[in-house]
Amino acid sequence: MEWEFTPQQVVKGEINYRLEEFRHDLLQEVALNIPDLGNEQLEPVFRLAYDLCYWLATGKDYNEFEERFQDLNTVMFLRALREHGKANVEMLGAILQRMIMDGVEKGLSVSDAVAQVAWHQEQAAS
């Protein structure tokens, strides 16, 4: 995806770009880049794309994510996402950082803010 703002602006709070907006934009990107997907297929492909972005944005190892999949088409899709989705991962990381900072500014400890962000992410992904 391309934005008219940077991840740094999101982290600094100069731009209010929320997790819900990112997820919506990612869904649109998946739909545009794979136009032959029907509605039934779009949701699981989007979830896989989002899960990979979240995995990488939280600093986890790509190979550990890929190891969970045996299907060659899925693995090739993941590799393409990893290569071409670096901006998405960076932006999602910025959103998560901002969410943590917002929690700390509201008086949460860093660990509680991280836990709150993880909970919000789980709710968004379900």
N, C-alpha and C positions, 0 to 999 in steps of 0.2 A: 504494500500500500504506500501511497504517498500522501503526505500531509503538508499543510501550509505553515506548520510549526514544527519545532524540534522536540525530541524527548527531553532535552535539558529544560526547555520551557515548561514542560509538564511537571518535571521533578521540582522545579522552582515554584510552581503554583501560578505561573504567569498565564497558563492556558489550562482551562478546566476540561480535560478530556478523560472521561470516566471509563471504567471497565465495561459497562454496558454498551457504550458507544463503540469501543474497540471491538467487542464481540460482534456487534451489528455490522461494522465495516468489514471484519474478517469474513463473516458469512457472505456478504455481498461479493467480496473478492473471490472466494471459492466458487460461488455461483457463476461469476463472469469468466473465470479462468478454466472452468470445466463445464461448459454450457450443456453438455449432453446428460448431465446428472438430473434425474427426476427428483421430485420433492422427497421421496422415500430414501434416496441415496444421499441427498445433500446433507441432511442432518448428521449422519455418522461420519461423513468425510469432513465436515466442518468441525465436529467434536475432536476428531483425530488431529486436524490442523491446529486447533486451539490447544489441545493437550500438549502437543509438541512445543508450541510457542511458550506455554507456561513452564514446561519442563526445562527448557533452555533458559528462559528468563530468570528462573530461580537458581541458575548456576549448576544444574545437574548435567551429567555426562550424556552426550548424544547416544553413544554406543549402548549404554544401559537401556535407553528407551527403545532403540531399534531391536535389541535382543528379544524383546517381548513378541515380535512378529515373525511369522514363518513365511507368509505369502509374499512371493517375489514382487508382485505388483504393489503391495502395500509398502514394502521396503524401498522400492524405487520412488514411490510417491513421497515417502518420508525424506529420502535423500534430496529430492528436488525441492521440497519445502525448506529443508535446512539450508540449502544453497541459496535459494531465492527469497527466503523469508527472514533474512537477518534484520531488516528494518522493523519487521513486525515484532520480532523477539525483543529488540531494543526498546521499542515503544511500549510493549507490555511491561517490560522491566521498569520503565519510568513510571508507568501508572501504578504499579505495585509499590514502588518506592514512595510515591506521593501519598498513597493510601496509608502507608506505615507512618510517614511524617505527620499526616493529618491526625492519626490516632495519638501519636506522642504529643502533639500540640494540644490535644483535648485532655491530656493528663494521664494517658496510659503509659505504662512502662514499655520499653522497646519490645520485650518478649510478648506482652499482652497485645500490642499493636500488630506484631507479626502474626500472632494467633488469630486476631480479628480479621486480618486480610486473608489468611488461609481459609477461615470460615466463609467469608464472602465469596472467595473463589470457588469453594466447593458448592455453594448455593447457586452461583452463576452457571457452573458446569452441569448441574443436575437438571 
